[in-house]
């Protein structure tokens, strides 16, 4: 009994408070932490997972650390809700630009370091336009296409997009088609030549999210590649709102790719860890 009390006292006295912010980009929500003073360890998977828990923590599709960078205005370190560091997140990238602006790390423009290299962005009011990486390889798989826009994405058409079991179908494709590493899975319905509706199953979250920035980018490029549109400025209707993707295309190479939409601070808080 005394040992249990001592253990509890040790944990209580060694807990610490973390200041966090909650941001969302078209419903894709993130726990944001200013980690320039290394207040949180990137190796603490269980802590990051618990902070993203919607019942016992803050809740979010992922957690993002803003850190110092020797080559850019700041560094973005992104974790999926499962607590593991992951590949590039487009909406997270837009949200961290808004966060950096709030912290006065940047003004109207930014260059930041992410896991897939450097990104540039601009911010005006709540609208953030983020330059994504060029796409030069698209794999046609018959009834779908696969491409990497900073994160891997499977794209396929789904006519009954409003009422199908995205969690089951998305999880099956994520695991059975792409194995242990997995892929994000996007289902698309064409509205008109410039507008597409999109739903995304995200690996790491292992569920549908209200938006996915790299997914929206992948879908816009895939639709042009498949000649479903000749336009180079595409509107994506996602569950959490609207995103815009623009690009230049020449001989199958997609350059000057930009993802644009709102990035909003929801609230600030403190949590004991």
Secondary structure, DSSP 8 states (H G I E B T S, - for coil): -HHHHHHHHHHHHT--EEEEEEEEETTEEEEEEE-TT--S-TT-HHHHHHHH-TTTSS--SEEEEEE--SSSSEEEEEEETTS-B-S--HHHHHHHHHHHHHTTS-SSEEEEEETTEEEEEEEETTEEEEE---B--EEE-SS-EEEESSSEEEEEE-TTTTSS-HHHHHHHIIIIITTTT--EEEEEEEEETTEEEEEEEETTTTEEES--HHHHHHHHHHHHHTTS---SEEEEEETTEEEEEEEEEETTEEEEEEEEEE-EEEEEEEEE-
